[in-house]
Amino acid sequence: MTTSKPVALVVGASRGLGRQIAIDLAKTGYTVVVAAKTTSNAEDTVPFPPDPNSSKSTINTVAREITDAGGTAFCVQVDVRDVAQVENMVSETVRLAGRLDVLVYNSGAIWWSSVANTPTKRFQLMQRVNPDGLYATVQAALPVFERFFSLRRTGKVAMSVLTRGLAMDFVREGHKDMAITSLWPATSTESAATEVTLKNSPRSKADLRKATVFSDAVQGILKTPAETVNGLLALDEDFLRKYCGVTDFAKYAVVPGSNPRRIMPKELPVLEVAEQDDEGMRMDSTKMRSKL
């Protein structure tokens, strides 16, 4: 199938922020491919739509929400820890929708604790889902996509370095219309993860914003010139203020009248050096190995 609409693949879109991004992209005219691990029979889901932050929300229910509203959506099941599944996800996207214009990587594993209380297996899971899953997705999508966006809240350093590195590749290879951006919430945002937190601390609800704040920032990125957002490491609130002119964030508060506490720093680390444009003799291991 080939569509005249731009096509967005949202990875990690079964619930929470990913679901909201997928639904809002569909509302603005995108054909959306919804990808994640969790599946279900959407026609048997009662009530419908399900709680967007519950296990009843799956790639199938999200796709149904989109199509019921008049949009176009497909679903592809994927475990981002499996490279073969990631490659299949991208090929299925092109087969089903005919193209790939925007890629949103929202998959992520979360664990809030100290190093002493973080088992190695848990750390390895976060590594495989967050930076490794992103890298595999980039590798699979590069031959077919037009514009790429990395959206995640954990594994920030590794994923940010990948963002900056790929952004430099785009510039050096002359891909002026391509961009990669990393985006995170400035405050805690409603999601499946925060649902667990609320069970232990109901008062923390006042510190939450709706998922729409994050989705609106994604929409803003898509409307901003590629050269402006390529390599950008941004927070949703700060991006909306600087590039979209948003000054009133009251509508995003889960608890009306509350002022959610900011959990991210005012400025993110600058992952670049003054000499980065001086490449000297650029080495390419792929070409060097082919000559052996």
C-alpha positions as a Markdown table, in Angstrom:
| # | Residue | x | y | z |
|---|---|---|---|---|
| 1 | Met | 0.0 | 0.0 | 0.0 |
| 2 | Thr | 1.2 | 3.5 | -0.8 |
| 3 | Thr | -0.2 | 6.5 | 1.0 |
| 4 | Ser | -0.1 | 10.2 | 0.0 |
| 5 | Lys | 0.1 | 11.1 | 3.7 |
| 6 | Pro | 3.4 | 11.4 | 5.5 |
| 7 | Val | 4.1 | 8.2 | 7.5 |
| 8 | Ala | 5.2 | 8.2 | 11.1 |
| 9 | Leu | 6.5 | 5.1 | 12.9 |
| 10 | Val | 6.1 | 5.4 | 16.6 |
| 11 | Val | 8.1 | 2.7 | 18.6 |
| 12 | Gly | 6.9 | 2.2 | 22.1 |
| 13 | Ala | 3.4 | 3.4 | 21.3 |
| 14 | Ser | 1.1 | 1.0 | 23.2 |
| 15 | Arg | 0.4 | 3.4 | 26.1 |
| 16 | Gly | 1.5 | 6.6 | 27.9 |
| 17 | Leu | 3.5 | 9.1 | 26.0 |
| 18 | Gly | 3.9 | 6.9 | 22.9 |
| 19 | Arg | 0.2 | 6.4 | 22.6 |
| 20 | Gln | -0.4 | 10.2 | 22.9 |
| 21 | Ile | 2.2 | 10.9 | 20.2 |
| 22 | Ala | 0.7 | 8.4 | 17.8 |
| 23 | Ile | -2.8 | 9.7 | 18.3 |
| 24 | Asp | -1.9 | 13.3 | 17.9 |
| 25 | Leu | 0.2 | 12.6 | 14.8 |
| 26 | Ala | -2.8 | 10.9 | 13.2 |
| 27 | Lys | -4.9 | 13.9 | 14.1 |
| 28 | Thr | -2.5 | 16.2 | 12.2 |
| 29 | Gly | -2.6 | 14.1 | 9.0 |
| 30 | Tyr | 0.0 | 11.3 | 9.4 |
| 31 | Thr | -0.5 | 7.7 | 8.7 |
| 32 | Val | 0.8 | 6.1 | 11.9 |
| 33 | Val | 2.5 | 2.7 | 12.4 |
| 34 | Val | 2.1 | 1.8 | 16.0 |
| 35 | Ala | 4.8 | -0.5 | 17.3 |
| 36 | Ala | 5.5 | -2.1 | 20.7 |
| 37 | Lys | 5.5 | -5.5 | 22.4 |
| 38 | Thr | 2.0 | -5.6 | 23.8 |
| 39 | Thr | -0.9 | -6.8 | 21.6 |
| 40 | Ser | -4.5 | -7.7 | 22.1 |
| 41 | Asn | -7.9 | -8.1 | 20.3 |
| 42 | Ala | -9.0 | -4.5 | 20.2 |
| 43 | Glu | -12.5 | -5.5 | 19.2 |
| 44 | Asp | -13.0 | -7.4 | 22.5 |
| 45 | Thr | -11.6 | -4.6 | 24.7 |
| 46 | Val | -14.2 | -3.3 | 27.2 |
| 47 | Pro | -14.5 | -0.5 | 28.0 |
| 48 | Phe | -13.1 | 1.2 | 25.0 |
| 49 | Pro | -10.9 | 3.1 | 24.8 |
| 50 | Pro | -9.0 | 1.5 | 27.7 |
| 51 | Asp | -7.1 | 3.5 | 30.4 |
| 52 | Pro | -4.2 | 4.8 | 28.3 |
| 53 | Asn | -1.7 | 4.0 | 31.1 |
| 54 | Ser | -2.9 | 0.5 | 31.8 |
| 55 | Ser | -1.9 | -2.9 | 30.4 |
| 56 | Lys | -5.2 | -3.0 | 28.5 |
| 57 | Ser | -3.8 | -0.3 | 26.2 |
| 58 | Thr | -1.9 | -2.1 | 23.4 |
| 59 | Ile | -0.8 | -1.3 | 19.8 |
| 60 | Asn | -4.1 | -2.8 | 18.6 |
| 61 | Thr | -6.3 | -0.5 | 20.8 |
| 62 | Val | -4.2 | 2.5 | 19.9 |
| 63 | Ala | -4.6 | 1.7 | 16.2 |
| 64 | Arg | -8.3 | 1.3 | 16.7 |
| 65 | Glu | -8.5 | 4.6 | 18.5 |
| 66 | Ile | -6.9 | 6.2 | 15.5 |
| 67 | Thr | -9.0 | 4.5 | 12.8 |
| 68 | Asp | -12.3 | 5.0 | 14.8 |
| 69 | Ala | -11.5 | 8.7 | 14.7 |
| 70 | Gly | -11.1 | 8.7 | 10.9 |
| 71 | Gly | -7.3 | 8.3 | 10.8 |
| 72 | Thr | -5.1 | 5.7 | 9.2 |
| 73 | Ala | -3.0 | 3.3 | 11.4 |
| 74 | Phe | -1.2 | 0.0 | 11.2 |
| 75 | Cys | 0.3 | -2.0 | 14.0 |
| 76 | Val | 3.6 | -4.0 | 14.1 |
| 77 | Gln | 4.6 | -6.0 | 17.1 |
| 78 | Val | 8.3 | -5.6 | 18.1 |
| 79 | Asp | 10.7 | -6.4 | 20.9 |
| 80 | Val | 13.4 | -3.8 | 20.4 |
| 81 | Arg | 16.0 | -6.1 | 22.0 |
| 82 | Asp | 15.8 | -8.3 | 19.0 |
| 83 | Val | 17.6 | -6.8 | 15.9 |
| 84 | Ala | 15.7 | -9.1 | 13.5 |
| 85 | Gln | 12.4 | -7.9 | 14.9 |
| 86 | Val | 13.5 | -4.3 | 14.6 |
| 87 | Glu | 14.5 | -4.8 | 11.0 |
| 88 | Asn | 11.2 | -6.5 | 10.3 |
| 89 | Met | 9.3 | -3.6 | 11.9 |
| 90 | Val | 10.9 | -1.1 | 9.5 |
| 91 | Ser | 10.3 | -3.3 | 6.4 |
| 92 | Glu | 6.7 | -3.9 | 7.5 |
| 93 | Thr | 6.2 | -0.1 | 7.9 |
| 94 | Val | 7.3 | 0.4 | 4.3 |
| 95 | Arg | 5.3 | -2.6 | 3.0 |
| 96 | Leu | 2.1 | -1.4 | 4.8 |
| 97 | Ala | 2.4 | 2.3 | 4.3 |
| 98 | Gly | 4.7 | 2.7 | 1.4 |
| 99 | Arg | 7.2 | 5.0 | 3.0 |
| 100 | Leu | 8.7 | 6.3 | 6.2 |
| 101 | Asp | 9.0 | 10.1 | 6.9 |
| 102 | Val | 9.2 | 10.3 | 10.7 |
| 103 | Leu | 10.5 | 7.9 | 13.3 |
| 104 | Val | 9.8 | 8.3 | 17.0 |
| 105 | Tyr | 11.7 | 6.0 | 19.4 |
| 106 | Asn | 9.8 | 6.0 | 22.7 |
| 107 | Ser | 10.6 | 2.5 | 23.9 |
| 108 | Gly | 12.4 | 2.5 | 27.3 |
| 109 | Ala | 13.1 | 0.5 | 30.4 |
| 110 | Ile | 13.0 | 2.4 | 33.7 |
| 111 | Trp | 14.5 | 1.7 | 37.1 |
| 112 | Trp | 14.6 | 4.3 | 39.9 |
| 113 | Ser | 17.3 | 3.4 | 42.4 |
| 114 | Ser | 20.9 | 3.6 | 43.5 |
| 115 | Val | 23.7 | 1.6 | 41.9 |
| 116 | Ala | 23.9 | -0.6 | 44.9 |
| 117 | Asn | 20.2 | -1.4 | 44.6 |
| 118 | Thr | 20.2 | -1.9 | 40.8 |
| 119 | Pro | 20.8 | -5.6 | 39.8 |
| 120 | Thr | 23.1 | -6.1 | 36.8 |
| 121 | Lys | 20.3 | -7.8 | 34.9 |
| 122 | Arg | 18.2 | -4.7 | 35.3 |
| 123 | Phe | 21.0 | -2.4 | 34.1 |
| 124 | Gln | 21.5 | -4.7 | 31.1 |
| 125 | Leu | 17.8 | -4.6 | 30.3 |
| 126 | Met | 17.9 | -0.8 | 30.3 |
| 127 | Gln | 21.0 | -0.8 | 28.1 |
| 128 | Arg | 19.4 | -3.2 | 25.6 |
| 129 | Val | 16.1 | -1.4 | 25.4 |
| 130 | Asn | 17.3 | 2.2 | 25.6 |
| 131 | Pro | 20.6 | 3.0 | 23.7 |
| 132 | Asp | 20.9 | -0.5 | 22.0 |
| 133 | Gly | 17.3 | -0.5 | 20.8 |
| 134 | Leu | 17.6 | 3.0 | 19.5 |
| 135 | Tyr | 20.8 | 2.1 | 17.7 |
| 136 | Ala | 19.2 | -0.9 | 16.1 |
| 137 | Thr | 16.2 | 1.1 | 15.0 |
| 138 | Val | 18.4 | 3.9 | 13.5 |
| 139 | Gln | 20.4 | 1.3 | 11.6 |
| 140 | Ala | 17.3 | -0.3 | 10.2 |
| 141 | Ala | 15.6 | 2.9 | 9.3 |
| 142 | Leu | 18.4 | 5.0 | 7.8 |
| 143 | Pro | 18.0 | 3.6 | 4.3 |
| 144 | Val | 14.4 | 4.6 | 4.1 |
| 145 | Phe | 13.5 | 7.5 | 6.3 |
| 146 | Glu | 13.3 | 11.2 | 5.8 |
| 147 | Arg | 13.5 | 12.6 | 9.3 |
| 148 | Phe | 14.3 | 10.9 | 12.6 |
| 149 | Phe | 13.5 | 11.8 | 16.2 |
| 150 | Ser | 14.8 | 10.0 | 19.3 |
| 151 | Leu | 12.4 | 10.5 | 22.2 |
| 152 | Arg | 13.4 | 9.0 | 25.5 |
| 153 | Arg | 13.7 | 9.8 | 29.2 |
| 154 | Thr | 16.2 | 7.3 | 30.4 |
| 155 | Gly | 19.7 | 6.3 | 29.3 |
| 156 | Lys | 20.2 | 10.0 | 28.5 |
| 157 | Val | 23.9 | 10.2 | 28.2 |
| 158 | Ala | 24.3 | 7.2 | 25.7 |
| 159 | Met | 21.3 | 8.2 | 23.7 |
| 160 | Ser | 22.3 | 11.9 | 23.6 |
| 161 | Val | 25.8 | 11.0 | 22.4 |
| 162 | Leu | 24.2 | 8.9 | 19.6 |
| 163 | Thr | 21.9 | 11.9 | 18.7 |
| 164 | Arg | 24.8 | 14.3 | 18.5 |
| 165 | Gly | 27.0 | 11.9 | 16.5 |
| 166 | Leu | 24.3 | 11.1 | 13.9 |
| 167 | Ala | 23.4 | 14.8 | 13.6 |
| 168 | Met | 27.1 | 15.4 | 12.7 |
| 169 | Asp | 26.9 | 12.7 | 10.1 |
| 170 | Phe | 23.8 | 14.3 | 8.6 |
| 171 | Val | 25.7 | 17.6 | 8.3 |
| 172 | Arg | 28.9 | 16.1 | 6.9 |
| 173 | Glu | 27.0 | 14.0 | 4.4 |
| 174 | Gly | 24.9 | 17.0 | 3.2 |
| 175 | His | 21.5 | 15.7 | 4.4 |
| 176 | Lys | 20.1 | 19.1 | 5.0 |
| 177 | Asp | 16.5 | 17.9 | 5.3 |
| 178 | Met | 17.2 | 15.2 | 7.9 |
| 179 | Ala | 17.3 | 15.7 | 11.6 |
| 180 | Ile | 17.6 | 13.8 | 14.8 |
| 181 | Thr | 16.5 | 15.3 | 18.1 |
| 182 | Ser | 16.4 | 13.9 | 21.7 |
| 183 | Leu | 13.5 | 15.1 | 23.8 |
| 184 | Trp | 12.6 | 14.5 | 27.5 |
| 185 | Pro | 9.9 | 15.8 | 29.8 |
| 186 | Ala | 10.9 | 18.7 | 32.0 |
| 187 | Thr | 8.5 | 17.5 | 34.7 |
| 188 | Ser | 7.0 | 14.1 | 35.5 |
| 189 | Thr | 4.4 | 13.2 | 32.9 |
| 190 | Glu | 1.4 | 10.8 | 33.1 |
| 191 | Ser | 2.5 | 7.3 | 32.0 |
| 192 | Ala | 2.3 | 3.7 | 33.0 |
| 193 | Ala | 5.4 | 4.2 | 35.1 |
| 194 | Thr | 3.9 | 7.1 | 37.1 |
| 195 | Glu | 0.8 | 5.0 | 37.7 |
| 196 | Val | 2.9 | 2.8 | 39.9 |
| 197 | Thr | 4.3 | 5.8 | 41.7 |
| 198 | Leu | 0.8 | 7.1 | 42.5 |
| 199 | Lys | -0.1 | 3.9 | 44.2 |
| 200 | Asn | 2.6 | 4.5 | 46.8 |
| 201 | Ser | 2.4 | 8.3 | 46.9 |
| 202 | Pro | -1.1 | 9.7 | 45.8 |
| 203 | Arg | 0.1 | 13.3 | 46.6 |
| 204 | Ser | 2.6 | 13.1 | 43.8 |
| 205 | Lys | -0.2 | 13.5 | 41.3 |
| 206 | Ala | 0.1 | 17.3 | 41.7 |
| 207 | Asp | 3.5 | 17.0 | 40.2 |
| 208 | Leu | 2.3 | 15.4 | 37.0 |
| 209 | Arg | 1.6 | 16.9 | 33.6 |
| 210 | Lys | -0.6 | 15.4 | 30.9 |
| 211 | Ala | 1.1 | 13.4 | 28.1 |
| 212 | Thr | -0.2 | 16.1 | 25.7 |
| 213 | Val | 2.7 | 18.5 | 26.8 |
| 214 | Phe | 5.2 | 16.0 | 25.4 |
| 215 | Ser | 3.2 | 15.3 | 22.3 |
| 216 | Asp | 2.8 | 19.0 | 21.6 |
| 217 | Ala | 6.6 | 19.4 | 21.8 |
| 218 | Val | 6.9 | 16.6 | 19.2 |
| 219 | Gln | 4.5 | 18.4 | 16.9 |
| 220 | Gly | 6.5 | 21.6 | 17.4 |
| 221 | Ile | 9.8 | 19.8 | 16.4 |
| 222 | Leu | 8.2 | 18.5 | 13.3 |
| 223 | Lys | 7.2 | 22.0 | 12.3 |
| 224 | Thr | 10.6 | 23.5 | 13.0 |
| 225 | Pro | 13.3 | 23.5 | 10.2 |
| 226 | Ala | 15.5 | 20.5 | 10.2 |
| 227 | Glu | 18.7 | 22.5 | 10.5 |
| 228 | Thr | 17.4 | 24.1 | 13.7 |
| 229 | Val | 16.5 | 20.8 | 15.5 |
| 230 | Asn | 19.2 | 18.5 | 14.2 |
| 231 | Gly | 21.3 | 17.4 | 17.1 |
| 232 | Leu | 19.1 | 19.3 | 19.6 |
| 233 | Leu | 18.9 | 17.9 | 23.1 |
| 234 | Ala | 15.7 | 19.4 | 24.4 |
| 235 | Leu | 13.1 | 19.4 | 27.2 |
| 236 | Asp | 9.4 | 19.6 | 26.2 |
| 237 | Glu | 8.6 | 22.7 | 28.3 |
| 238 | Asp | 11.7 | 24.6 | 27.2 |
| 239 | Phe | 11.2 | 23.7 | 23.5 |
| 240 | Leu | 7.6 | 24.9 | 23.6 |
| 241 | Arg | 8.6 | 28.1 | 25.3 |
| 242 | Lys | 11.5 | 28.9 | 23.0 |
| 243 | Tyr | 10.3 | 27.7 | 19.6 |
| 244 | Cys | 6.5 | 27.6 | 19.9 |
| 245 | Gly | 5.7 | 30.7 | 22.0 |
| 246 | Val | 3.9 | 28.7 | 24.7 |
| 247 | Thr | 3.9 | 30.6 | 28.0 |
| 248 | Asp | 0.9 | 29.2 | 29.9 |
| 249 | Phe | 1.3 | 25.5 | 30.9 |
| 250 | Ala | -1.7 | 25.4 | 33.2 |
| 251 | Lys | -3.7 | 23.3 | 30.8 |
| 252 | Tyr | -1.1 | 20.5 | 31.0 |
| 253 | Ala | -1.4 | 20.1 | 34.8 |
| 254 | Val | -3.1 | 16.8 | 35.8 |
| 255 | Val | -4.3 | 18.5 | 39.0 |
| 256 | Pro | -5.9 | 21.8 | 38.0 |
| 257 | Gly | -4.2 | 24.8 | 39.6 |
| 258 | Ser | -1.0 | 22.8 | 40.6 |
| 259 | Asn | 2.5 | 23.7 | 39.6 |
| 260 | Pro | 4.3 | 20.5 | 38.8 |
| 261 | Arg | 7.9 | 20.3 | 40.1 |
| 262 | Arg | 10.6 | 20.4 | 37.5 |
| 263 | Ile | 12.8 | 17.3 | 37.6 |
| 264 | Met | 15.3 | 18.2 | 34.9 |
| 265 | Pro | 18.1 | 20.8 | 35.0 |
| 266 | Lys | 17.7 | 24.2 | 33.4 |
| 267 | Glu | 20.5 | 23.4 | 30.9 |
| 268 | Leu | 21.5 | 20.0 | 29.6 |
| 269 | Pro | 25.2 | 19.2 | 29.1 |
| 270 | Val | 26.8 | 20.4 | 25.9 |
| 271 | Leu | 28.2 | 17.3 | 24.2 |
| 272 | Glu | 30.5 | 19.0 | 21.8 |
| 273 | Val | 34.0 | 20.5 | 21.7 |
| 274 | Ala | 35.4 | 23.5 | 19.9 |
| 275 | Glu | 37.6 | 21.3 | 17.6 |
| 276 | Gln | 34.8 | 19.0 | 16.4 |
| 277 | Asp | 34.7 | 20.5 | 12.9 |
| 278 | Asp | 38.4 | 19.8 | 12.4 |
| 279 | Glu | 38.2 | 16.2 | 11.3 |
| 280 | Gly | 41.7 | 15.9 | 9.9 |
| 281 | Met | 41.8 | 12.7 | 7.9 |
| 282 | Arg | 38.4 | 11.0 | 8.4 |
| 283 | Met | 38.6 | 7.3 | 8.9 |
| 284 | Asp | 36.0 | 4.8 | 7.7 |
| 285 | Ser | 36.4 | 1.3 | 9.1 |
| 286 | Thr | 33.9 | -0.1 | 6.6 |
| 287 | Lys | 36.0 | 1.0 | 3.6 |
| 288 | Met | 39.3 | 0.1 | 5.3 |
| 289 | Arg | 38.0 | -3.5 | 6.0 |
| 290 | Ser | 36.7 | -3.9 | 2.5 |
| 291 | Lys | 40.3 | -3.5 | 1.1 |
| 292 | Leu | 41.7 | -6.2 | 3.3 |
